[in-house]
Amino acid sequence: MRSITLALFILLTMTLGHAQTDKTDALRQGFRSELEKAGVAGGSLVVIREGKIVAEEHYGLANIEKKQPANAETIYHWASNTKPFTGIAIMQLRDRGLLKLDDPVTKYLPELRKIHNPFGSMDEITIRHLLTHSGGFRGGTWPWRNNKPWEPFEPTEWSQLVAMFPFTEVLFKPGTKFSYSNPGIIYLGRIIEEVSGEPYETYIDKNILRPLGMHSSYFDTTPPHLLPHRSHSYFIREGKRTEGRFDADTGITVSNSGLNAPVADMIKYLNFLTGVSEPPAPLLPEEGWPKAGVVGAAGGQLVSGRTPYDTVLKRSSLEEMWQPALKAETDANGNPGFTTDIGQIFFIDQRNGRKLIGHGGDQNGFISYIEFDPETKSASLIVVNTKVTEPANTTSQQDVYSIIRRAVRNAY
């Protein structure tokens, strides 16, 4: 039945008149219908084009017990959609001359020399290898989880990972293929701390979140003033709903999956990626400021002559992250059919004369997808607070998240 539903859903988004309102109405209605049928508690969908929201829908409840509705202020956990922020931070440090992408990882993390590498020296694995998931490291962070109630959500200290290094080995010759690796991104986060001299969370807040105006975004534990907006999470297995951990601590893996943010903040991030809208101009004091040459946000010029977004990362450096490095048949959430290549952190899908770039997240019941088209300056985000485990024989044509993703792609 779901394959029929997918066909009807996509047909609606493509053929229900030529007016944009008809297409977006069909998309919004289909989004709500699919989540309702799957039993998802709550979720949000946004599509933007040239800095303007062309479709927005918030469905269901962020917290069932509290009867808290999902809306633009709902704070979701973005899981592996944290990884692009880590990659952007590495590119910032590169542009500032503080590291090189072809530096050996052991230059900053000599502890990695304890890992067994049957393909050569650990000194041959570079930062670029980590950015492209081609360092040869395993996929999961912690291989001994038994789902005991006393187990931490993720390892909490760097020393715990270091203790595993003598029992870890490189699985393939670095640089030869793509293989998604959470530990590789954790190593990038540790490099950011070593080079900047600041905790990862502090560095990202000061150098990315604040400049983009993402003032309600944070890592791990929710501050009390934002708790009313925080979404809970859920799992559905064999038709039964269970709760996820509330405010799960990603610990030492924060650079891999620790971001929490409201939809409203993530729209600012989409605008940064598409480069068509700028964050609010900085507040200027009444006196004593060299106002010559200063223009507000609409003009986009600061005293330095750079746009506000350029203070986060040069456009050329951001676009460098979108260049294909290796073939990738599955995306960040392990789905086939949505990507062809991996760049630096970002996944790339080059089919049908179109280049789509994005990333996904899947952790603790939260599922998210972000995708954008640089040529048309369009972007979308999909996020839900319920992970539905489908039967083993479920195809991508029947999976609720794949149905919605394809419909979004056809809508813009």
C-alpha positions in Angstrom: 0.0 0.0 0.0 2.8 2.4 0.8 4.2 2.2 -2.7 0.8 3.3 -4.0 0.8 6.0 -1.4 4.2 7.3 -2.6 3.1 7.4 -6.2 -0.1 9.4 -5.3 1.9 11.7 -2.9 4.5 12.6 -5.6 1.8 12.9 -8.2 0.0 15.4 -6.1 3.1 17.5 -5.6 3.8 17.5 -9.3 0.5 17.8 -11.0 -2.0 19.5 -8.6 -2.1 22.6 -10.7 0.8 24.9 -11.7 0.4 27.3 -8.8 3.0 27.1 -6.1 0.3 27.2 -3.5 -1.2 24.0 -4.9 2.1 22.2 -4.8 2.9 23.4 -1.3 -0.5 22.6 0.0 -0.2 19.1 -1.4 3.2 18.7 0.2 2.0 19.9 3.6 -1.1 17.7 3.5 1.0 14.6 2.4 3.5 15.3 5.2 0.8 15.3 7.8 -0.9 12.2 6.3 2.3 10.1 6.2 3.3 11.0 9.8 -0.2 10.2 11.1 -0.4 6.8 9.4 3.1 5.9 10.7 2.2 6.9 14.3 4.9 9.6 14.5 4.2 11.9 17.5 5.5 15.1 16.0 7.6 16.6 13.2 8.4 19.7 11.1 8.9 20.4 7.4 10.3 23.6 5.9 11.2 24.4 2.3 12.9 27.7 1.4 13.7 29.3 -1.9 16.0 32.4 -2.3 15.7 33.1 1.4 11.9 32.9 1.6 9.8 30.1 3.2 7.6 28.6 0.5 6.3 25.6 2.6 6.2 25.1 6.3 4.3 22.5 8.3 4.4 21.5 12.0 2.6 18.3 12.8 1.5 16.7 16.1 3.1 16.9 19.5 6.6 17.6 20.7 5.7 16.0 24.0 2.8 13.6 24.3 2.5 13.7 28.1 2.5 17.5 28.2 0.3 17.8 25.1 3.0 20.2 23.8 2.4 21.0 20.1 5.2 21.1 17.5 5.9 24.5 16.1 8.7 26.6 14.7 10.1 27.1 18.2 10.2 23.4 19.0 13.7 22.3 19.8 14.7 19.0 18.2 17.8 16.9 18.5 19.6 17.0 15.2 22.0 14.1 15.8 24.4 13.6 12.9 23.3 16.9 11.3 25.9 18.2 13.9 28.7 16.9 11.7 28.6 19.7 9.1 29.1 22.2 11.9 32.2 20.3 12.8 33.4 20.3 9.2 32.7 24.1 8.9 34.8 24.6 12.0 37.7 22.7 10.6 37.5 24.8 7.4 37.5 28.0 9.5 40.7 26.9 11.3 42.2 26.0 7.9 41.4 29.4 6.5 43.0 31.0 9.6 46.2 29.2 8.9 46.0 27.1 12.1 45.9 23.7 10.3 46.0 22.1 6.9 43.6 19.5 5.6 46.5 17.2 4.6 48.1 17.4 8.0 48.4 14.0 9.7 45.8 13.5 12.4 48.5 12.3 14.7 50.1 15.8 14.6 47.2 16.9 16.9 46.2 13.6 18.4 49.4 11.5 18.9 47.3 9.0 20.9 46.0 7.6 17.7 49.4 5.9 17.1 48.2 3.2 19.5 45.6 2.1 16.9 46.7 -0.9 14.8 47.1 0.0 11.1 47.9 -3.0 8.9 48.0 -0.7 5.8 50.9 1.5 7.0 51.7 4.2 9.5 48.9 6.0 11.5 50.8 9.2 10.5 49.5 8.7 6.9 45.9 9.3 8.0 45.0 13.0 7.4 42.3 15.4 8.4 41.0 15.2 4.8 40.5 11.5 5.3 38.3 12.2 8.3 36.3 14.8 6.5 35.5 12.3 3.7 34.9 9.3 5.9 37.8 7.5 4.3 40.2 7.1 7.3 39.5 3.4 7.6 37.8 3.6 11.1 34.8 1.6 12.1 31.3 3.1 12.0 30.1 3.0 15.6 31.7 4.8 18.5 31.3 2.2 21.3 31.3 -1.4 20.1 30.4 -3.0 23.5 27.0 -1.5 24.3 24.6 -4.0 25.9 21.7 -1.6 26.5 21.9 -1.9 30.2 20.1 0.9 32.1 23.3 1.9 33.9 25.3 2.4 30.6 25.9 6.1 29.6 24.3 7.2 26.4 27.7 7.7 24.9 31.3 7.7 26.3 31.7 10.8 28.4 35.5 11.3 28.4 38.3 11.3 25.8 40.3 8.9 28.0 37.6 6.3 27.4 38.2 6.4 23.7 42.0 6.4 24.1 41.7 3.3 26.2 40.1 1.5 23.3 42.8 2.4 20.8 45.1 -0.6 21.5 42.0 -2.8 20.8 41.1 -0.9 17.5 42.4 -1.4 14.0 42.1 0.4 10.7 39.8 -1.6 8.4 40.9 -0.5 5.0 43.7 1.5 3.3 42.9 5.2 4.1 41.7 7.3 1.2 40.6 4.3 -0.9 36.8 4.3 -0.2 34.0 5.9 1.7 32.9 4.2 5.0 30.8 6.3 7.4 32.6 6.7 10.7 31.4 8.4 13.8 34.8 8.0 15.5 36.5 9.9 12.7 34.2 12.9 13.3 34.9 12.7 17.0 38.6 13.0 16.2 37.9 16.1 14.2 36.1 17.6 17.3 39.1 16.8 19.4 41.4 18.5 16.9 39.2 21.7 17.0 39.7 21.7 20.8 43.4 21.2 20.5 43.9 23.9 17.9 41.5 26.5 19.3 42.2 25.9 23.0 38.5 25.9 23.7 35.9 23.2 24.4 34.1 22.1 21.2 30.8 23.5 22.3 32.3 26.9 23.2 34.1 27.1 19.9 31.0 26.3 17.8 28.8 28.7 19.8 31.2 31.6 19.4 32.2 31.0 15.8 29.1 29.6 14.1 25.9 29.7 16.2 26.1 33.2 17.5 27.3 34.8 14.2 24.3 33.1 12.4 21.9 34.3 15.0 21.1 30.8 16.3 20.7 32.0 19.9 18.4 29.1 21.0 20.7 26.4 19.8 23.0 24.5 22.2 24.6 21.1 22.9 23.2 18.3 25.1 21.5 19.5 28.4 18.7 22.0 27.8 19.0 25.2 29.8 15.9 25.8 32.0 14.6 28.8 30.0 14.4 26.6 26.9 12.8 23.5 28.5 9.2 24.6 27.5 10.3 24.2 23.8 12.3 21.0 24.1 10.8 18.0 22.2 10.8 14.5 23.8 11.5 11.5 21.5 9.9 8.2 20.9 10.3 4.8 19.2 7.7 2.6 17.5 8.6 -1.0 17.2 6.0 -3.6 16.1 3.3 -1.1 16.7 4.3 -0.3 20.3 5.5 3.2 21.3 8.3 3.7 23.9 10.0 6.9 25.0 13.6 7.8 24.3 16.0 9.4 26.8 15.2 13.0 27.5 18.2 15.3 27.0 20.5 12.4 26.3 24.2 13.3 26.9 26.3 12.7 23.8 29.4 13.1 26.0 32.7 13.0 24.1 30.8 12.4 20.9 29.3 15.9 20.9 31.0 16.9 17.7 29.4 13.9 16.1 25.8 14.3 17.2 25.2 16.8 20.1 23.3 19.7 18.5 19.8 20.7 19.7 18.1 23.6 18.0 14.7 24.9 17.1 13.4 24.9 13.6 13.6 28.7 13.5 17.3 28.6 14.1 17.9 25.9 11.6 16.2 28.0 8.9 19.0 30.6 9.6 21.5 27.8 8.9 19.7 26.9 5.7 20.0 30.6 4.6 23.7 30.4 5.3 24.1 27.3 3.2 22.2 28.8 0.3 23.8 32.2 0.8 20.9 34.3 -0.2 19.9 35.9 3.1 22.0 37.4 5.9 21.8 37.3 9.7 20.8 40.4 11.6 23.3 43.2 11.4 25.3 43.6 14.7 24.0 46.1 17.2 26.1 49.3 17.0 26.7 51.6 20.0 25.3 55.1 19.7 28.7 56.8 19.8 32.3 56.0 19.2 31.7 53.6 16.3 33.4 54.2 12.9 30.2 54.3 10.9 31.8 55.2 7.6 31.2 52.4 5.1 28.9 50.5 7.4 25.6 49.3 6.0 22.8 47.3 7.7 21.9 43.7 7.0 20.2 44.5 3.7 23.4 46.0 2.3 25.4 43.2 3.8 28.7 45.2 4.2 30.7 45.4 7.4 33.7 47.7 8.0 35.9 44.9 6.9 34.1 44.8 3.5 33.0 41.2 4.1 29.5 40.0 4.3 28.3 38.6 7.7 28.3 35.1 6.3 31.9 35.4 5.2 32.8 36.0 8.8 31.6 32.5 9.5 33.2 30.9 6.4 34.2 32.1 3.0 31.8 31.0 0.3 34.6 29.5 -1.7 35.6 27.3 1.3 32.0 26.3 1.9 31.7 25.3 -1.8 34.9 23.4 -1.5 33.2 21.1 1.0 30.6 20.2 -1.7 33.1 18.9 -4.3 32.8 15.1 -4.7 35.7 13.2 -3.2 34.5 9.5 -3.3 31.5 7.5 -4.4 29.0 7.0 -1.6 26.0 4.7 -2.2 24.4 5.3 1.2 23.7 8.5 3.1 24.4 9.5 6.7 21.4 7.5 7.9 22.3 4.4 5.8 19.7 4.9 3.1 20.5 4.0 -0.5 19.1 6.0 -3.4 19.7 9.5 -2.0 23.4 10.1 -2.7 26.1 9.5 -5.2 29.2 11.0 -3.6 30.7 12.2 -0.3 32.4 15.6 -0.2 33.9 17.0 2.9 31.3 15.9 5.5 28.4 16.8 3.1 26.7 14.2 0.9 26.1 14.9 -2.7 23.5 13.5 -5.1 24.2 14.2 -8.8 21.4 12.7 -10.9 19.0 14.0 -13.5 21.1 17.1 -14.2 20.7 18.3 -10.6 23.2 18.6 -7.7 21.6 18.2 -4.2 23.8 18.5 -1.1 22.9 17.5 2.4 23.2 15.4 5.5 21.0 13.4 7.8 20.7 12.5 11.5 19.3 9.5 13.4 19.7 9.2 17.2 17.6 8.6 20.2 14.3 8.5 18.3 15.0 11.8 16.3 15.3 11.6 12.5 16.3 14.6 10.4 17.3 15.4 6.9 18.7 18.7 5.4 19.1 19.2 1.7 19.8 22.1 -0.6 20.3 23.0 -4.2 23.0 25.7 -4.6 21.9 26.5 -8.2 18.3 27.3 -7.4 19.1 28.5 -3.9 16.5 26.1 -2.5 16.7 24.1 0.7 14.6 21.9 2.9 14.6 20.4 6.3 12.6 17.4 7.6 12.7 16.4 11.3 10.6 14.1 13.4 10.7 13.0 17.0 9.7 9.4 16.5 11.8 6.6 14.9 9.5 4.0 13.3 11.2 0.6 12.9 9.6 -0.9 9.8 9.6 -4.7 9.1 12.8 -6.1 7.6 11.3 -6.5 4.1 10.2 -2.8 3.9 11.6 -1.1 0.8 12.6 2.5 0.4 9.4 3.0 -1.6 7.4 2.1 1.5 9.5 3.7 4.3 7.7 6.8 5.7 10.9 9.0 5.7 11.9 8.1 2.2 8.3 8.8 0.9 8.5 12.3 2.4 12.0 13.0 1.2 11.1 12.1 -2.4 8.0 14.2 -2.2 10.0 17.2 -1.0 12.6 16.8 -3.7 9.8 16.8 -6.3 8.2 19.9 -4.8 11.2 22.3 -5.3 
